[in-house]
Amino acid sequence: MFECLPLPTLDRLNELLKVVEIPPDKYGKWSGLVRKVSRGSQLAGSVAGSRRPCDKNPGRVNWVVSVDNIRYYASRVIYYMTYGEDPGSAQIDHKDQNWLNNNARNLRIVVDSSVQKVNSPMYRNNISGVVGVHWNKVARKWQAEVRSESKKIYLGLFICKIEAAYAVNKTWIELGWTKVGRKLNDLQTVACSCEKCYHIDKTT
């Protein structure tokens, strides 16, 4: 598997390759990398890499680039050369879901399989105004939960809505979702009228 092989050093990659911006009309034609050094029939300044069908997803095509006779996913190389962090065996996610758009700003590391849903909108029937928090009619408390790998993680019941929202934010951070674009609930804008919050409002 390409993604399991150690990447060359940054010095070596920068010696051989250059990261370039891909205009929309060049998606599928440019990998996002060009060669600095001629190699066989591939001349300096030419597009580095080739397109290959994805084994796990037949409808997807990945750019693969060869460095010192070892092949790597171009998206992984671009991410490493741009941000200085090797994704290793982690999957690289394309934010716009276009697998051919290897522009660095369009790449992010997948933390788990639910990454594409980390910024899903709040359900319409959610009366809390807070993502991950809803009213439990039976317990008459605010229930906090998040989803990870299509499973719900129950975080508990809270009298205070702000504390429930804080529990959700804390879990998102622990799961690493903030690194892939999860926007935390803004606790400063959460409206709560529990006795604790009412007391604070009255004394400040």
Buried (B, 14 or more C-beta within 10 A) or exposed (E): EBBEBEBBEEEEBEEBBBBBEBEEEBBBEBBBBBBBEEBEEBEEEEBBBBBEEEEEEEEEBBBBBBBEEEBBBBBBBBBBBBEEEBBEEBBBBBBEEEBBBBBBEBBBBBBBEBBEEBEEEBEEEBEBBBBBBBBEEEEEBBBBBBBBEEEEBEBEBBBBBBBBBBBBBBBBEEBBBBEBEBEBBEBEEBEBEBEEBEEEEEEE
